[in-house]
């Protein structure tokens, strides 16, 4: 059975996109072209150009599309379960790549790469999660994992579980990070209370809590350490420990 002229044009267009990537790399692509080619992984014989444009128009940016929930993506004409699988799979691959890239590196020299991993894995989530980066005595990165999900406060994060995970990783220091689904980077009173409580509890176990990072929208990260909040919390905890000594 001969292919129609429309099918031949579509296949030619998709092949040109693939050739463009092979010869010029991802920087030569527009966000629309990236998304179009990604959608074709799910439906290789379909024309995904209009679906890609519509998705970008609705979710504003490429990260917005990649972070969108399946139920939201299904509302766009031309995006079905196979396209959504392709999006979620590439997200999973990127997340694992970014996490494994940081393991074994010194945190102080690789903080930007850690932030990139956290931004990719936590940005756009509709619920709060608490991620912990486990460090050895020389601040080398051992691993990173989510230890709590839901509303992240003193009352919902179980310090015993966090310490248990730290001991299981033989960690001497930690960096914690949580996201604000609202997109705000401003630390709340509950954020400060949580950080103070975890720092105090970790101190009893001779584990150093170095920082608490807040992941908002976009590519910005708020650091308790960089802002001076961590130093203030550390001083508060030192005074408490001195009174109990």
ZIRA-V773927 format. One record per run of one state. SS is the DSSP state (hx for helix, st for strand, lp for the rest). FROM is the first residue (numbers start at 1). LEN is the number of residues. Records with the same first field share a line. If there is no record, write none. Layout:
SS->FROM-LEN ; FROM-LEN
This chain:
lp->1-4 ; 25-1 ; 29-2 ; 41-8 ; 60-2 ; 68-2 ; 74-7 ; 103-3 ; 107-4 ; 123-6 ; 136-4 ; 150-9 ; 169-4 ; 180-9 ; 205-3 ; 216-5 ; 228-1 ; 245-1
hx->5-20 ; 26-3 ; 31-10 ; 49-11 ; 62-6 ; 70-4 ; 81-22 ; 111-12 ; 159-10 ; 189-16 ; 224-4 ; 229-16
st->106-1 ; 129-7 ; 140-10 ; 173-7 ; 208-8 ; 221-3
